Amino acid sequence: MAGLASVGLAGCTASGDSQPPSEDELPDQCPTSQNLDVQWPQNLNAEAVADFAKTYEVAYRSNNNDLQPPWSSSSYSARVEQEPKRAADGYQLTLVVSASIIQAAGSLDAYEVDSDGIPKITNRLESSDLPDDPTYIPIEEVEDRLLYRLLESAAVNRVETDSVDDSKIEQYSELIATLSPDASIIESPSGGPEYAYFDVGGTPVLLEFRIATSDGGLWGEEILYYVTEYVVRRTESPDSSPKNGKLIECRFPE
């Protein structure tokens, strides 16, 4: 982005003849930075502020885990909804942010199996996908209550299934992989199903853990920015002034 300088690092050219603020006139949190690889406007004007805010918002979301849906991949874009207008010592503007999200969901499926380790009910699983000589984990080694109940129910009903909240996908993936050093676990390099066998009071049960993905639609969210030569504030509340938004960048005059 031409005519810009690195956030929090380089100096700036003051707009008009106003004197730069003293350190005492800047927020108490100054200096602060999100350390994003974005360029701060060198010459503060409406066009430069618009370019800066769009680029900054995409970087801010991409680097903020709290704004990232768990177990997903996201591609963000931002456009100017309301053009920058002068406000106090800088500009304020409104962006609309959109994202294309690929969301993940997990499922736990448990099946009673025969003496060869093949599920008695479903024909979805091929014997070639399963180990030839499975090792069975005693159910007593399972401490997770959801998984314990699932395996018990499968031993009685021959099959049982439950969903896994996307925030717990990693937890269950790691749990299955570490239940026992002798577990017969198959992990596909492409992220396919994970399998483990259990002995549920003498009944052999196969556990299958799958992660499925789905494409999410585009969504739009309004974000307001206030940008000066020394301060950047951001708010997600359309009813609030961005001048009172969260301080995300602040630097002292050079």
VEXLUMGU-239721 format. One record per residue (C-alpha): residue in three letters; x, z, y; residue number from 1. Coordinates in nm, 3 decimals, decimal comma, padded with zeros to 5 digits, always signed. Each point is the difference from the previous one (the first is absolute). Example, Ala and Ser with C-alpha at 12.3 -4.5 7.8 and 13.67 -1.06 7.14 Angstrom:
{res:ALA; u:+01,230; w:+00,780; v:-00,450; n:1} .
{res:SER; u:+00,137; w:-00,066; v:+00,344; n:2} .
END
This chain:
{res:MET; u:+00,000; w:+00,000; v:+00,000; n:1} .
{res:ALA; u:+00,183; w:-00,122; v:+00,303; n:2} .
{res:GLY; u:+00,054; w:+00,219; v:+00,301; n:3} .
{res:LEU; u:-00,037; w:+00,327; v:-00,189; n:4} .
{res:ALA; u:+00,234; w:+00,282; v:-00,084; n:5} .
{res:SER; u:+00,019; w:+00,227; v:-00,304; n:6} .
{res:VAL; u:-00,244; w:+00,290; v:+00,002; n:7} .
{res:GLY; u:+00,160; w:+00,319; v:+00,119; n:8} .
{res:LEU; u:+00,345; w:-00,154; v:+00,035; n:9} .
{res:ALA; u:+00,036; w:-00,247; v:+00,283; n:10} .
{res:GLY; u:-00,079; w:+00,036; v:+00,367; n:11} .
{res:CYS; u:-00,282; w:-00,167; v:+00,186; n:12} .
{res:THR; u:-00,073; w:-00,168; v:+00,328; n:13} .
{res:ALA; u:-00,239; w:+00,201; v:+00,214; n:14} .
{res:SER; u:-00,315; w:-00,174; v:+00,117; n:15} .
{res:GLY; u:-00,047; w:+00,002; v:+00,376; n:16} .
{res:ASP; u:+00,201; w:+00,232; v:+00,218; n:17} .
{res:SER; u:-00,108; w:+00,328; v:-00,163; n:18} .
{res:GLN; u:+00,269; w:+00,249; v:-00,087; n:19} .
{res:PRO; u:+00,045; w:+00,090; v:-00,365; n:20} .
{res:PRO; u:-00,144; w:+00,339; v:-00,097; n:21} .
{res:SER; u:+00,223; w:+00,302; v:-00,039; n:22} .
{res:GLU; u:+00,038; w:+00,159; v:-00,341; n:23} .
{res:ASP; u:-00,228; w:+00,283; v:+00,114; n:24} .
{res:GLU; u:-00,278; w:-00,250; v:+00,076; n:25} .
{res:LEU; u:+00,003; w:-00,143; v:-00,352; n:26} .
{res:PRO; u:-00,179; w:+00,163; v:-00,297; n:27} .
{res:ASP; u:+00,157; w:+00,308; v:-00,155; n:28} .
{res:GLN; u:+00,051; w:-00,190; v:-00,328; n:29} .
{res:CYS; u:+00,224; w:-00,255; v:+00,170; n:30} .
{res:PRO; u:+00,219; w:-00,151; v:-00,131; n:31} .
{res:THR; u:-00,181; w:-00,100; v:-00,318; n:32} .
{res:SER; u:-00,017; w:-00,314; v:-00,210; n:33} .
{res:GLN; u:-00,147; w:-00,131; v:-00,326; n:34} .
{res:ASN; u:+00,327; w:-00,191; v:-00,049; n:35} .
{res:LEU; u:-00,175; w:-00,329; v:-00,059; n:36} .
{res:ASP; u:+00,184; w:-00,326; v:+00,035; n:37} .
{res:VAL; u:-00,217; w:-00,112; v:+00,291; n:38} .
{res:GLN; u:+00,099; w:-00,108; v:+00,348; n:39} .
{res:TRP; u:-00,110; w:+00,190; v:+00,312; n:40} .
{res:PRO; u:-00,095; w:-00,221; v:+00,297; n:41} .
{res:GLN; u:+00,300; w:-00,058; v:+00,224; n:42} .
{res:ASN; u:-00,222; w:-00,116; v:+00,287; n:43} .
{res:LEU; u:-00,336; w:+00,173; v:-00,005; n:44} .
{res:ASN; u:-00,282; w:-00,253; v:+00,040; n:45} .
{res:ALA; u:-00,328; w:-00,077; v:-00,175; n:46} .
{res:GLU; u:+00,137; w:-00,268; v:-00,231; n:47} .
{res:ALA; u:+00,302; w:+00,204; v:-00,108; n:48} .
{res:VAL; u:-00,213; w:+00,310; v:-00,059; n:49} .
{res:ALA; u:-00,247; w:-00,197; v:-00,214; n:50} .
{res:ASP; u:+00,278; w:-00,143; v:-00,217; n:51} .
{res:PHE; u:+00,164; w:+00,340; v:-00,031; n:52} .
{res:ALA; u:-00,320; w:+00,183; v:-00,098; n:53} .
{res:LYS; u:-00,095; w:-00,254; v:-00,269; n:54} .
{res:THR; u:+00,345; w:+00,008; v:-00,158; n:55} .
{res:TYR; u:+00,026; w:+00,376; v:+00,029; n:56} .
{res:GLU; u:-00,339; w:+00,066; v:-00,163; n:57} .
{res:VAL; u:+00,081; w:-00,212; v:-00,305; n:58} .
{res:ALA; u:+00,336; w:+00,177; v:-00,041; n:59} .
{res:TYR; u:-00,157; w:+00,341; v:+00,060; n:60} .
{res:ARG; u:-00,255; w:-00,047; v:-00,277; n:61} .
{res:SER; u:+00,243; w:-00,160; v:-00,241; n:62} .
{res:ASN; u:+00,238; w:+00,295; v:+00,032; n:63} .
{res:ASN; u:-00,255; w:+00,283; v:+00,006; n:64} .
{res:ASN; u:-00,090; w:+00,128; v:-00,347; n:65} .
{res:ASP; u:-00,301; w:+00,187; v:+00,137; n:66} .
{res:LEU; u:-00,153; w:-00,332; v:+00,106; n:67} .
{res:GLN; u:+00,076; w:-00,180; v:-00,324; n:68} .
{res:PRO; u:-00,269; w:+00,010; v:-00,271; n:69} .
{res:PRO; u:+00,154; w:+00,153; v:-00,315; n:70} .
{res:TRP; u:+00,109; w:-00,238; v:-00,274; n:71} .
{res:SER; u:-00,063; w:-00,309; v:+00,206; n:72} .
{res:SER; u:+00,182; w:-00,272; v:+00,182; n:73} .
{res:SER; u:-00,107; w:-00,089; v:+00,350; n:74} .
{res:SER; u:+00,064; w:-00,281; v:+00,244; n:75} .
{res:TYR; u:-00,084; w:+00,089; v:+00,361; n:76} .
{res:SER; u:-00,072; w:-00,208; v:+00,307; n:77} .
{res:ALA; u:-00,101; w:+00,092; v:+00,354; n:78} .
{res:ARG; u:-00,163; w:-00,188; v:+00,283; n:79} .
{res:VAL; u:-00,082; w:+00,092; v:+00,358; n:80} .
{res:GLU; u:-00,367; w:+00,089; v:+00,044; n:81} .
{res:GLN; u:+00,020; w:+00,106; v:+00,366; n:82} .
{res:GLU; u:+00,283; w:-00,139; v:+00,210; n:83} .
{res:PRO; u:+00,251; w:+00,242; v:+00,152; n:84} .
{res:LYS; u:-00,105; w:+00,142; v:+00,335; n:85} .
{res:ARG; u:+00,191; w:+00,217; v:+00,241; n:86} .
{res:ALA; u:-00,049; w:+00,373; v:-00,048; n:87} .
{res:ALA; u:+00,207; w:+00,261; v:+00,185; n:88} .
{res:ASP; u:+00,367; w:-00,086; v:-00,063; n:89} .
{res:GLY; u:-00,060; w:-00,254; v:-00,274; n:90} .
{res:TYR; u:-00,257; w:-00,203; v:-00,189; n:91} .
{res:GLN; u:-00,275; w:+00,080; v:-00,244; n:92} .
{res:LEU; u:-00,150; w:-00,241; v:-00,250; n:93} .
{res:THR; u:-00,213; w:-00,015; v:-00,312; n:94} .
{res:LEU; u:+00,107; w:-00,157; v:-00,328; n:95} .
{res:VAL; u:-00,195; w:-00,088; v:-00,310; n:96} .
{res:VAL; u:+00,199; w:+00,056; v:-00,319; n:97} .
{res:SER; u:-00,086; w:-00,174; v:-00,326; n:98} .
{res:ALA; u:+00,144; w:+00,037; v:-00,346; n:99} .
{res:SER; u:-00,018; w:-00,178; v:-00,332; n:100} .
{res:ILE; u:+00,023; w:+00,270; v:-00,266; n:101} .
{res:ILE; u:+00,063; w:-00,027; v:-00,372; n:102} .
{res:GLN; u:-00,139; w:+00,326; v:-00,138; n:103} .
{res:ALA; u:+00,085; w:+00,155; v:-00,337; n:104} .
{res:ALA; u:-00,222; w:+00,202; v:-00,233; n:105} .
{res:GLY; u:+00,095; w:+00,182; v:-00,319; n:106} .
{res:SER; u:-00,194; w:+00,054; v:-00,322; n:107} .
{res:LEU; u:+00,059; w:+00,221; v:-00,303; n:108} .
{res:ASP; u:-00,143; w:-00,128; v:-00,329; n:109} .
{res:ALA; u:+00,024; w:+00,202; v:-00,321; n:110} .
{res:TYR; u:-00,081; w:-00,137; v:-00,346; n:111} .
{res:GLU; u:-00,014; w:+00,153; v:-00,344; n:112} .
{res:VAL; u:+00,239; w:-00,204; v:-00,217; n:113} .
{res:ASP; u:+00,043; w:-00,069; v:-00,371; n:114} .
{res:SER; u:+00,304; w:+00,085; v:-00,213; n:115} .
{res:ASP; u:+00,183; w:-00,303; v:+00,144; n:116} .
{res:GLY; u:-00,057; w:+00,113; v:+00,359; n:117} .
{res:ILE; u:-00,262; w:-00,272; v:+00,069; n:118} .
{res:PRO; u:-00,312; w:+00,099; v:+00,197; n:119} .
{res:LYS; u:-00,310; w:+00,017; v:-00,221; n:120} .
{res:ILE; u:-00,244; w:-00,129; v:+00,261; n:121} .
{res:THR; u:+00,152; w:-00,233; v:+00,258; n:122} .
{res:ASN; u:+00,146; w:-00,337; v:-00,092; n:123} .
{res:ARG; u:+00,145; w:-00,046; v:+00,347; n:124} .
{res:LEU; u:+00,336; w:+00,139; v:-00,108; n:125} .
{res:GLU; u:+00,214; w:-00,215; v:-00,228; n:126} .
{res:SER; u:+00,205; w:+00,168; v:-00,273; n:127} .
{res:SER; u:+00,301; w:-00,195; v:+00,124; n:128} .
{res:ASP; u:-00,024; w:+00,192; v:+00,330; n:129} .
{res:LEU; u:+00,033; w:+00,337; v:-00,176; n:130} .
{res:PRO; u:+00,298; w:+00,170; v:-00,167; n:131} .
{res:ASP; u:+00,044; w:-00,043; v:-00,376; n:132} .
{res:ASP; u:+00,071; w:+00,366; v:-00,074; n:133} .
{res:PRO; u:-00,158; w:+00,213; v:+00,274; n:134} .
{res:THR; u:+00,100; w:+00,358; v:+00,067; n:135} .
{res:TYR; u:-00,291; w:+00,231; v:+00,072; n:136} .
{res:ILE; u:+00,013; w:+00,264; v:+00,272; n:137} .
{res:PRO; u:-00,186; w:+00,324; v:-00,082; n:138} .
{res:ILE; u:-00,286; w:+00,045; v:+00,245; n:139} .
{res:GLU; u:+00,127; w:+00,353; v:+00,058; n:140} .
{res:GLU; u:+00,280; w:-00,152; v:+00,207; n:141} .
{res:VAL; u:-00,251; w:-00,146; v:+00,247; n:142} .
{res:GLU; u:-00,048; w:+00,231; v:+00,299; n:143} .
{res:ASP; u:-00,199; w:-00,238; v:+00,221; n:144} .
{res:ARG; u:-00,368; w:+00,098; v:-00,037; n:145} .
{res:LEU; u:-00,146; w:-00,346; v:+00,061; n:146} .
{res:LEU; u:+00,227; w:-00,159; v:-00,257; n:147} .
{res:TYR; u:-00,058; w:+00,283; v:-00,251; n:148} .
{res:ARG; u:-00,381; w:-00,036; v:+00,022; n:149} .
{res:LEU; u:+00,028; w:-00,379; v:-00,022; n:150} .
{res:LEU; u:+00,199; w:+00,016; v:-00,324; n:151} .
{res:GLU; u:-00,230; w:+00,262; v:-00,151; n:152} .
{res:SER; u:-00,305; w:-00,210; v:+00,080; n:153} .
{res:ALA; u:+00,157; w:-00,313; v:-00,150; n:154} .
{res:ALA; u:+00,073; w:+00,187; v:-00,322; n:155} .
{res:VAL; u:-00,373; w:+00,077; v:-00,030; n:156} .
{res:ASN; u:-00,157; w:-00,315; v:+00,149; n:157} .
{res:ARG; u:+00,268; w:-00,250; v:-00,111; n:158} .
{res:VAL; u:+00,047; w:-00,125; v:+00,356; n:159} .
{res:GLU; u:+00,006; w:+00,156; v:+00,347; n:160} .
{res:THR; u:+00,099; w:-00,126; v:+00,344; n:161} .
{res:ASP; u:+00,051; w:+00,138; v:+00,348; n:162} .
{res:SER; u:+00,123; w:-00,132; v:+00,331; n:163} .
{res:VAL; u:+00,305; w:+00,122; v:+00,189; n:164} .
{res:ASP; u:-00,015; w:+00,040; v:+00,376; n:165} .
{res:ASP; u:+00,250; w:-00,232; v:+00,167; n:166} .
{res:SER; u:+00,179; w:+00,300; v:+00,151; n:167} .
{res:LYS; u:+00,075; w:+00,125; v:-00,355; n:168} .
{res:ILE; u:+00,115; w:-00,322; v:-00,164; n:169} .
{res:GLU; u:+00,368; w:+00,089; v:+00,029; n:170} .
{res:GLN; u:-00,070; w:+00,353; v:-00,124; n:171} .
{res:TYR; u:-00,161; w:-00,122; v:-00,322; n:172} .
{res:SER; u:+00,251; w:-00,275; v:-00,054; n:173} .
{res:GLU; u:+00,280; w:+00,256; v:+00,013; n:174} .
{res:LEU; u:-00,197; w:+00,249; v:-00,210; n:175} .
{res:ILE; u:-00,050; w:-00,243; v:-00,285; n:176} .
{res:ALA; u:+00,361; w:-00,113; v:+00,011; n:177} .
{res:THR; u:+00,133; w:+00,357; v:-00,023; n:178} .
{res:LEU; u:-00,247; w:+00,169; v:-00,234; n:179} .
{res:SER; u:+00,245; w:-00,004; v:-00,289; n:180} .
{res:PRO; u:+00,348; w:-00,142; v:-00,059; n:181} .
{res:ASP; u:-00,133; w:-00,138; v:-00,329; n:182} .
{res:ALA; u:-00,312; w:-00,160; v:+00,150; n:183} .
{res:SER; u:-00,073; w:-00,356; v:-00,106; n:184} .
{res:ILE; u:-00,033; w:-00,142; v:+00,348; n:185} .
{res:ILE; u:+00,006; w:-00,366; v:+00,093; n:186} .
{res:GLU; u:+00,062; w:-00,084; v:+00,364; n:187} .
{res:SER; u:-00,032; w:-00,363; v:+00,100; n:188} .
{res:PRO; u:+00,261; w:-00,123; v:+00,250; n:189} .
{res:SER; u:-00,285; w:-00,170; v:+00,186; n:190} .
{res:GLY; u:-00,186; w:+00,326; v:+00,044; n:191} .
{res:GLY; u:-00,231; w:-00,040; v:-00,300; n:192} .
{res:PRO; u:-00,173; w:+00,276; v:-00,199; n:193} .
{res:GLU; u:+00,178; w:+00,312; v:-00,123; n:194} .
{res:TYR; u:-00,087; w:+00,139; v:-00,345; n:195} .
{res:ALA; u:+00,052; w:+00,334; v:-00,172; n:196} .
{res:TYR; u:-00,132; w:+00,144; v:-00,328; n:197} .
{res:PHE; u:-00,139; w:+00,350; v:-00,043; n:198} .
{res:ASP; u:-00,096; w:+00,226; v:-00,288; n:199} .
{res:VAL; u:-00,331; w:+00,159; v:+00,101; n:200} .
{res:GLY; u:-00,061; w:+00,266; v:-00,264; n:201} .
{res:GLY; u:+00,087; w:-00,241; v:-00,280; n:202} .
{res:THR; u:-00,173; w:-00,302; v:+00,156; n:203} .
{res:PRO; u:+00,239; w:-00,273; v:+00,123; n:204} .
{res:VAL; u:-00,080; w:-00,126; v:+00,351; n:205} .
{res:LEU; u:+00,159; w:-00,278; v:+00,204; n:206} .
{res:LEU; u:+00,013; w:+00,041; v:+00,378; n:207} .
{res:GLU; u:+00,020; w:-00,309; v:+00,217; n:208} .
{res:PHE; u:+00,075; w:+00,023; v:+00,372; n:209} .
{res:ARG; u:-00,072; w:-00,311; v:+00,205; n:210} .
{res:ILE; u:+00,055; w:-00,086; v:+00,364; n:211} .
{res:ALA; u:-00,224; w:-00,274; v:+00,136; n:212} .
{res:THR; u:+00,024; w:-00,158; v:+00,344; n:213} .
{res:SER; u:-00,262; w:-00,156; v:+00,224; n:214} .
{res:ASP; u:+00,018; w:-00,185; v:+00,328; n:215} .
{res:GLY; u:-00,146; w:+00,186; v:+00,295; n:216} .
{res:GLY; u:-00,169; w:-00,177; v:+00,287; n:217} .
{res:LEU; u:+00,120; w:-00,019; v:+00,355; n:218} .
{res:TRP; u:-00,099; w:+00,285; v:+00,230; n:219} .
{res:GLY; u:+00,036; w:+00,051; v:+00,370; n:220} .
{res:GLU; u:+00,079; w:+00,318; v:+00,190; n:221} .
{res:GLU; u:+00,038; w:+00,047; v:+00,373; n:222} .
{res:ILE; u:+00,320; w:+00,165; v:+00,120; n:223} .
{res:LEU; u:+00,070; w:+00,083; v:+00,364; n:224} .
{res:TYR; u:+00,349; w:+00,002; v:+00,149; n:225} .
{res:TYR; u:+00,147; w:+00,129; v:+00,322; n:226} .
{res:VAL; u:+00,346; w:-00,138; v:+00,076; n:227} .
{res:THR; u:+00,234; w:+00,082; v:+00,289; n:228} .
{res:GLU; u:+00,372; w:-00,057; v:+00,037; n:229} .
{res:TYR; u:+00,066; w:+00,344; v:-00,153; n:230} .
{res:VAL; u:-00,308; w:+00,098; v:-00,200; n:231} .
{res:VAL; u:-00,214; w:-00,152; v:-00,276; n:232} .
{res:ARG; u:-00,324; w:+00,169; v:-00,100; n:233} .
{res:ARG; u:-00,249; w:-00,102; v:-00,269; n:234} .
{res:THR; u:-00,352; w:+00,108; v:-00,092; n:235} .
{res:GLU; u:-00,251; w:-00,107; v:-00,263; n:236} .
{res:SER; u:-00,290; w:+00,143; v:+00,198; n:237} .
{res:PRO; u:-00,180; w:-00,267; v:+00,209; n:238} .
{res:ASP; u:-00,161; w:+00,276; v:+00,208; n:239} .
{res:SER; u:+00,332; w:+00,147; v:+00,110; n:240} .
{res:SER; u:+00,238; w:-00,119; v:+00,266; n:241} .
{res:PRO; u:+00,322; w:-00,131; v:-00,157; n:242} .
{res:LYS; u:+00,187; w:+00,184; v:+00,278; n:243} .
{res:ASN; u:-00,094; w:+00,316; v:-00,191; n:244} .
{res:GLY; u:+00,080; w:-00,146; v:-00,340; n:245} .
{res:LYS; u:+00,267; w:+00,105; v:-00,246; n:246} .
{res:LEU; u:+00,350; w:-00,030; v:+00,141; n:247} .
{res:ILE; u:+00,192; w:-00,228; v:-00,237; n:248} .
{res:GLU; u:+00,290; w:-00,113; v:+00,219; n:249} .
{res:CYS; u:+00,167; w:+00,162; v:+00,297; n:250} .
{res:ARG; u:+00,342; w:-00,057; v:+00,159; n:251} .
{res:PHE; u:+00,184; w:+00,129; v:+00,303; n:252} .
{res:PRO; u:+00,098; w:-00,234; v:+00,283; n:253} .
{res:GLU; u:+00,359; w:-00,118; v:-00,024; n:254} .
END
